[in-house]
């Protein structure tokens, strides 16, 4: 299968301030001093392909570089080195709800977020009843978002995002929101989109999710891909890393 996303030798680092300023006085005294920083390498020489129609999982411990990699593929960050070649339209389902207006109700926010994701107002107005049903928010359609719980807002954001799908979907912990019924609807929608031929890049900390929904998976550790292969095998390797962490933490606490 042809690759719709090709990542070649991507590296990324951030400058972290090395001097901490906690008070107004410290900020005032240091106003004209040059502030030092440390370079934190988050990704180092990462290469992989996402093939057309493939569901590719991405796993790794916290701080391994997963979110940074997703944002580079989505075009939010630029790599310091290497290149990303995206050959199809992308829908990133990452930090959902960014751009919500809390003073507007759900219907107005559907139109706001949906247009940002590339849908027309005509498409959104036709899809609004389905979006509200998917999120189980029909009764709250005219309630301002400032009165929504975080879970309600997240369900609405996922419902909009799952409607505004393009050829490639980039999904971060898509099945970690909502109750069992909402998670099942998200899983059914994921399977439907996969059957339709969409390419998926799915991040999850849950080994069962990766093993169940992905054809292939990558394991990131300390900014590098340490394993690429069958989804179930990568999930097992990830579990082994977590077990090593727990054993190390136990030994340290026992000293």
CORLIN-V901184 format. One record per residue. RES is the residue in one small letter. PSI is psi in degrees with one decimal (none if undefined). OMEGA is omega in radians with two decimals (none if undefined). Layout:
BEGIN
res: (RES | RES)
psi: (PSI | PSI)
omega: (OMEGA | OMEGA)
END
This chain:
BEGIN
res: (x | x | x | x | x | x | x | x | x | x | x | x | x | x | x | x | x | x | x | x | x | x | x | x | x | x | x | x | x | x | x | x | x | x | x | x | x | x | x | x | x | x | x | x | x | x | x | x | x | x | x | x | x | x | x | x | x | x | x | x | x | x | x | x | x | x | x | x | x | x | x | x | x | x | x | x | x | x | x | x | x | x | x | x | x | x | x | x | x | x | x | x | x | x | x | x | x | x | x | x | x | x | x | x | x | x | x | x | x | x | x | x | x | x | x | x | x | x | x | x | x | x | x | x | x | x | x | x | x | x | x | x | x | x | x | x | x | x | x | x | x | x | x | x | x | x | x | x | x | x | x | x | x | x | x | x | x | x | x | x | x | x | x | x | x | x | x | x | x | x | x | x | x | x | x | x | x | x | x | x | x | x | x | x | x | x | x | x | x | x | x | x | x | x | x | x | x | x | x | x | x | x | x | x | x | x | x | x | x | x | x | x | x | x | x | x | x | x | x | x | x | x | x | x | x | x | x | x | x | x | x | x | x | x | x | x | x | x | x | x | x | x | x | x | x | x | x | x | x | x | x | x | x | x | x)
psi: (143.1 | 149.1 | 132.7 | -21.6 | 128.0 | 121.1 | 123.7 | 110.4 | 39.8 | 130.7 | 149.0 | 136.2 | 156.0 | 148.6 | 120.8 | 124.6 | 132.0 | -12.6 | 125.9 | 136.2 | 117.2 | -22.8 | 163.2 | -38.2 | -43.8 | -39.9 | -41.2 | -43.2 | -31.3 | 8.7 | -39.2 | 11.4 | 147.1 | 126.8 | 126.5 | 161.2 | 158.5 | 146.6 | 119.2 | 113.2 | 121.2 | -37.5 | 143.1 | 110.7 | 53.3 | 128.8 | 135.4 | 169.0 | 143.6 | 117.9 | 157.6 | 128.2 | 5.7 | 146.5 | 108.9 | 123.9 | 151.9 | 120.5 | 162.2 | 152.2 | 164.9 | 134.3 | 6.3 | -13.1 | 8.6 | -51.8 | -39.4 | -42.0 | -43.0 | -42.3 | -31.0 | -44.5 | -37.4 | -8.3 | 10.6 | -41.1 | 154.4 | 140.0 | 151.4 | -30.8 | 159.0 | -171.9 | 152.9 | 123.4 | 109.0 | 119.1 | 16.9 | 157.0 | 142.5 | 137.9 | 109.3 | 123.4 | 83.1 | -100.1 | 79.5 | 146.4 | -11.3 | 123.8 | -6.2 | 146.7 | 110.3 | -16.6 | -7.6 | 157.2 | -179.3 | -42.2 | -43.9 | -37.1 | -31.4 | -44.0 | -36.4 | -53.2 | -38.4 | -39.0 | -35.3 | -35.0 | 0.9 | -0.1 | 151.6 | 161.1 | -36.1 | -45.1 | -42.8 | -41.9 | -33.2 | -28.7 | -9.7 | -45.2 | -40.9 | -40.7 | -44.6 | -38.7 | -44.1 | -40.8 | -3.8 | 48.4 | 22.3 | -39.0 | -16.2 | 21.3 | -31.8 | 19.9 | 132.3 | 144.3 | -19.5 | -20.4 | -0.9 | 147.4 | 165.5 | -36.1 | -39.8 | -44.3 | -38.9 | -41.2 | -40.8 | -41.8 | -43.3 | -39.0 | -39.9 | -46.3 | -39.6 | -17.5 | -33.3 | 51.3 | 141.1 | -162.8 | -38.0 | 130.5 | 132.7 | 115.5 | 130.1 | 110.3 | 50.4 | -26.0 | 18.8 | 6.5 | 140.3 | 179.9 | -176.0 | -39.1 | -42.3 | -40.3 | -39.5 | -38.7 | -40.1 | -41.1 | -41.8 | -41.1 | -38.4 | -47.6 | -41.0 | -45.3 | -37.0 | -43.0 | -32.1 | -7.2 | 7.9 | 147.3 | 134.3 | 135.4 | 108.1 | 123.9 | 133.2 | 147.3 | -5.6 | 111.5 | -34.8 | -37.7 | -47.5 | -45.7 | -32.0 | -39.8 | -6.8 | 144.7 | -35.9 | 160.4 | 158.9 | 147.5 | 118.0 | 138.2 | 123.5 | 39.2 | 3.5 | 150.8 | 115.3 | -11.1 | 140.7 | 129.6 | -156.5 | 139.5 | -43.4 | -39.0 | -40.0 | -39.6 | -39.9 | -40.8 | -39.1 | -43.4 | -38.7 | -38.9 | -42.9 | -39.1 | -40.1 | -41.2 | -45.6 | -39.6 | -39.0 | -40.4 | -36.8 | -44.1 | -38.3 | -40.5 | -22.3 | -13.0 | none)
omega: (3.13 | 3.12 | 3.04 | 3.03 | 3.09 | 3.12 | -3.05 | 3.00 | -3.06 | 3.04 | 3.14 | 3.10 | 3.11 | 3.07 | -3.13 | 3.13 | -3.11 | 3.11 | -3.09 | 3.09 | -3.06 | -3.05 | 3.10 | -3.13 | 3.13 | 3.10 | -3.12 | -3.11 | -3.08 | -3.02 | -3.07 | 3.09 | 3.10 | -3.07 | 3.13 | 3.11 | 3.08 | -3.12 | 3.13 | 3.12 | -3.08 | 3.09 | -3.11 | 3.05 | -3.14 | 3.12 | 3.03 | 3.07 | 2.93 | -3.04 | -3.13 | 3.12 | -3.07 | 2.97 | -3.05 | 3.13 | 3.10 | -3.10 | 3.11 | 3.10 | 3.07 | -3.14 | -3.10 | 3.11 | -3.06 | -3.08 | 3.11 | 3.14 | 3.11 | -3.11 | 3.07 | 3.11 | -3.12 | 3.13 | 3.13 | 3.04 | 2.97 | 3.11 | 3.04 | 3.12 | -3.12 | -3.07 | 3.06 | 3.13 | -3.14 | -3.00 | 3.12 | 3.10 | -3.03 | 2.93 | 3.07 | 3.07 | -3.00 | -3.11 | -3.04 | -3.14 | 3.04 | -3.08 | 3.03 | 2.97 | -3.05 | -3.14 | 3.12 | 3.12 | -3.05 | -3.09 | 3.12 | 3.13 | 3.03 | 3.13 | 3.14 | -3.11 | -3.11 | 3.11 | 3.07 | -3.13 | 3.00 | 3.11 | 3.07 | 3.11 | 3.11 | 3.11 | -3.09 | -3.12 | 3.06 | -3.08 | -3.04 | 3.11 | 3.12 | 3.12 | -3.14 | 3.10 | -3.13 | -3.12 | -3.09 | -3.08 | -3.10 | -3.10 | -3.05 | -3.04 | -3.09 | 3.08 | 3.12 | -3.06 | 3.10 | -3.13 | 3.11 | 2.93 | 3.11 | 3.12 | 3.11 | 3.14 | 3.14 | 3.12 | 3.13 | -3.14 | 3.12 | -3.13 | 3.10 | -3.08 | 3.14 | 3.07 | -3.05 | -3.04 | 3.02 | -3.05 | -3.08 | 3.08 | 3.06 | -2.96 | -3.12 | 3.10 | -3.03 | -3.08 | -3.09 | -3.06 | 2.99 | -3.12 | -3.06 | -3.13 | 3.14 | 3.10 | 3.13 | 3.09 | 3.10 | 3.13 | 3.11 | 3.13 | 3.11 | 3.13 | 3.14 | -3.13 | 3.11 | 3.11 | -3.14 | 3.07 | 3.09 | 3.06 | -3.05 | 2.96 | -2.97 | 3.04 | 3.07 | 3.01 | -3.07 | -3.13 | -3.14 | 3.11 | -3.14 | -3.11 | -3.07 | -2.94 | -3.05 | 3.06 | -3.05 | -3.12 | 3.07 | 3.07 | 3.09 | 3.04 | -3.13 | 3.04 | 3.14 | 3.01 | -3.10 | 3.10 | 3.05 | -3.13 | 3.14 | -3.03 | -3.11 | -3.14 | 3.11 | 3.10 | 3.11 | 3.12 | 3.10 | 3.09 | 3.11 | 3.09 | 3.13 | 3.11 | 3.08 | 3.11 | -3.14 | 3.14 | 3.11 | 3.11 | 3.11 | -3.14 | 3.14 | -3.13 | -3.11 | -3.11 | none)
END
